[in-house]
Amino acid sequence: AISNTGDYGTSSRRAAASLLLSSLPPPVEFLRHPLSLSQSQHWEDAIVALSDLAATLAREEMDDVATCRMVGSTDLVELLLSLQSHPVHAVAVPVLEAWLTLQDVPTSERHPDLASPLYGRLVEVILKRVAYPPSFVSWEEELDVDEADFEEMRRLATDVLVGAYFLMRAGYLEKLAEVIMSVEGNGGAGVGTSNGGGAPSNDQH
């Protein structure tokens, strides 16, 4: 199993990872519709399991995924982006670890598409994910979003956003402004900067 790291680096594990990646037929749009229906159809457990598997596969095989040497690597990244934007907390959280693992790979050793181009999209996904709900007034009146889950997501996403900032610099600030304008234009309560969103302070490296 991919979750068993005891065989890391072996030919059998590499073959299993390659088989899993190649089983994602391009493009991965065929998964996006089921993801959008997962809450209404009560498929949360299946989608959580998919998220855990995809995030684990990405983390454990990041050396190959980051260079896109394996067939299906870019499709896996697209799937992770879709899972990251999923409204269910337990689906979105595991994916954050995959981005942190990718950040440990120097940009000079990554496929060019997995540097600034990817992080521009990722920042938008995460900032929208950690924005307050459109109708938010107070947590006492909020019925759709759990406060503890929301705050945990903002806290865990911070390291990913900090890494994105140091990679994108001005591009990050432009994306931040774009997302804030989009959220507020749609009647949202805003992204905010407490434990998530915004540019990192100078003491965060």
C-alpha positions as CSV (number, residue, x, y, z in Angstrom):
1,A,0.0,0.0,0.0
2,I,1.1,3.6,-0.7
3,S,0.5,4.5,2.9
4,N,3.1,2.0,4.0
5,T,6.5,3.8,3.7
6,G,8.5,0.8,4.8
7,D,9.2,-0.1,1.1
8,Y,10.1,3.4,0.0
9,G,12.6,3.4,-2.9
10,T,11.9,-0.2,-3.9
11,S,11.1,-1.2,-7.4
12,S,7.7,-2.7,-6.3
13,R,6.7,0.6,-4.7
14,R,7.7,2.6,-7.7
15,A,5.7,0.3,-9.9
16,A,2.7,0.6,-7.7
17,A,3.0,4.4,-7.6
18,S,3.4,4.5,-11.4
19,L,0.3,2.3,-11.8
20,L,-1.8,4.6,-9.6
21,L,-0.6,7.7,-11.4
22,S,-1.2,6.3,-14.8
23,S,-4.8,5.3,-13.7
24,L,-5.7,9.0,-13.8
25,P,-6.8,9.4,-17.4
26,P,-6.1,12.9,-18.6
27,P,-7.8,15.2,-18.1
28,V,-9.1,14.7,-14.6
29,E,-12.3,16.7,-15.1
30,F,-14.2,13.5,-14.9
31,L,-13.6,13.6,-11.1
32,R,-14.7,17.2,-10.6
33,H,-18.4,16.5,-11.0
34,P,-18.5,13.7,-8.4
35,L,-16.5,16.0,-6.1
36,S,-19.1,18.7,-6.5
37,L,-21.9,16.2,-5.7
38,S,-20.1,14.5,-2.8
39,Q,-21.9,16.4,0.0
40,S,-25.4,16.1,-1.4
41,Q,-24.9,12.4,-2.2
42,H,-23.3,11.7,1.2
43,W,-20.0,10.5,-0.4
44,E,-17.8,12.3,2.2
45,D,-16.1,9.1,3.4
46,A,-15.1,8.1,-0.1
47,I,-13.9,11.6,-1.0
48,V,-11.9,11.8,2.3
49,A,-10.3,8.5,1.4
50,L,-9.5,9.8,-2.1
51,S,-7.9,12.9,-0.6
52,D,-5.8,10.9,1.8
53,L,-4.6,8.6,-1.0
54,A,-3.8,11.4,-3.4
55,A,-2.0,13.5,-0.8
56,T,0.0,10.5,0.5
57,L,0.9,9.5,-3.1
58,A,2.1,13.0,-3.8
59,R,4.1,13.3,-0.6
60,E,5.8,10.0,-0.8
61,E,6.6,10.2,-4.5
62,M,7.3,13.9,-4.7
63,D,10.8,13.5,-6.2
64,D,9.1,12.1,-9.3
65,V,5.9,14.2,-9.2
66,A,7.8,17.5,-8.9
67,T,9.7,16.8,-12.1
68,C,6.7,15.2,-13.8
69,R,8.8,12.3,-14.7
70,M,6.0,9.9,-14.0
71,V,3.0,9.7,-16.3
72,G,0.0,11.2,-14.5
73,S,2.0,13.6,-12.3
74,T,0.3,16.7,-13.7
75,D,-3.1,15.0,-13.4
76,L,-2.4,14.2,-9.8
77,V,-1.6,17.9,-9.2
78,E,-4.9,18.9,-10.8
79,L,-6.7,16.5,-8.6
80,L,-5.0,17.9,-5.5
81,L,-6.1,21.4,-6.5
82,S,-9.7,20.2,-6.8
83,L,-9.5,18.5,-3.5
84,Q,-8.0,21.6,-1.9
85,S,-11.0,23.6,-2.8
86,H,-13.5,21.1,-1.5
87,P,-15.8,22.5,1.2
88,V,-15.5,19.5,3.5
89,H,-12.7,20.2,6.0
90,A,-11.4,16.6,6.2
91,V,-11.0,16.5,2.4
92,A,-9.1,19.8,2.1
93,V,-6.7,19.5,5.1
94,P,-4.6,16.5,4.0
95,V,-3.7,18.2,0.7
96,L,-1.9,21.0,2.5
97,E,0.9,18.6,3.5
98,A,1.5,17.8,-0.2
99,W,2.1,21.4,-1.1
100,L,4.5,21.7,1.9
101,T,6.4,18.7,0.6
102,L,6.6,20.3,-2.9
103,Q,7.9,23.5,-1.4
104,D,10.9,21.5,0.0
105,V,11.9,20.7,-3.6
106,P,14.1,23.5,-5.1
107,T,12.3,25.3,-8.0
108,S,15.4,24.5,-10.1
109,E,14.6,20.8,-9.7
110,R,10.9,21.1,-10.4
111,H,9.0,21.0,-13.7
112,P,8.5,24.7,-14.6
113,D,4.7,24.4,-14.4
114,L,5.0,23.4,-10.7
115,A,6.6,26.7,-9.7
116,S,4.9,30.1,-10.0
117,P,2.2,29.0,-12.5
118,L,0.9,26.4,-10.1
119,Y,1.2,28.6,-7.0
120,G,-0.7,31.4,-8.6
121,R,-3.7,29.0,-8.9
122,L,-3.0,27.4,-5.5
123,V,-3.0,30.8,-3.7
124,E,-6.3,31.7,-5.2
125,V,-7.8,28.3,-4.1
126,I,-6.5,28.6,-0.6
127,L,-7.4,32.3,-0.1
128,K,-11.0,31.6,-1.2
129,R,-11.0,28.5,1.1
130,V,-10.0,30.5,4.1
131,A,-12.3,33.5,3.4
132,Y,-15.2,34.0,5.8
133,P,-18.5,32.8,4.5
134,P,-20.5,35.3,2.3
135,S,-23.2,35.7,4.9
136,F,-20.9,35.7,7.9
137,V,-21.9,38.0,10.8
138,S,-20.7,36.1,13.9
139,W,-19.9,32.5,14.8
140,E,-22.9,32.5,17.1
141,E,-25.1,33.0,14.0
142,E,-23.0,30.9,11.5
143,L,-24.7,27.6,10.7
144,D,-22.9,26.3,7.7
145,V,-19.2,26.5,8.7
146,D,-17.7,25.0,11.9
147,E,-15.5,27.6,13.7
148,A,-12.9,25.1,14.9
149,D,-12.5,23.7,11.4
150,F,-12.3,27.1,9.8
151,E,-9.6,28.3,12.2
152,E,-7.6,25.1,11.8
153,M,-7.7,25.5,8.0
154,R,-6.4,29.1,8.3
155,R,-3.7,28.0,10.7
156,L,-2.5,25.1,8.6
157,A,-2.7,27.0,5.4
158,T,-0.3,29.7,6.7
159,D,2.9,27.9,5.9
160,V,1.8,27.1,2.4
161,L,0.9,30.8,1.8
162,V,4.2,32.0,3.2
163,G,6.1,29.7,0.9
164,A,3.9,30.9,-2.0
165,Y,4.7,34.5,-1.1
166,F,8.5,34.0,-1.2
167,L,8.2,32.2,-4.5
168,M,5.8,34.7,-6.2
169,R,6.6,38.0,-4.4
170,A,4.7,40.7,-6.3
171,G,2.6,38.1,-8.0
172,Y,1.4,36.9,-4.6
173,L,0.3,40.4,-3.7
174,E,-1.5,40.9,-7.0
175,K,-3.3,37.6,-6.5
176,L,-4.2,38.5,-2.9
177,A,-5.7,41.8,-4.1
178,E,-7.6,40.0,-6.9
179,V,-9.1,37.5,-4.5
180,I,-10.1,40.1,-1.9
181,M,-11.9,42.1,-4.6
182,S,-13.6,39.0,-5.9
183,V,-14.8,37.9,-2.5
184,E,-16.0,41.3,-1.4
185,G,-17.6,41.9,-4.8
186,N,-19.6,38.7,-4.2
187,G,-20.8,39.9,-0.8
188,G,-18.3,38.0,1.2
189,A,-17.0,39.0,4.6
190,G,-13.4,39.1,3.3
191,V,-10.3,37.0,3.5
192,G,-8.8,38.6,6.6
193,T,-5.3,38.3,7.8
194,S,-5.6,36.5,11.2
195,N,-3.9,33.1,11.0
196,G,-4.3,33.0,7.2
197,G,-4.3,35.2,4.2
198,G,-2.4,38.3,3.7
199,A,1.3,38.6,3.1
200,P,3.7,37.2,5.8
201,S,5.4,39.6,8.1
202,N,9.1,40.1,7.9
203,D,9.8,37.7,10.8
204,Q,8.4,34.7,8.9
205,H,11.1,32.8,6.9
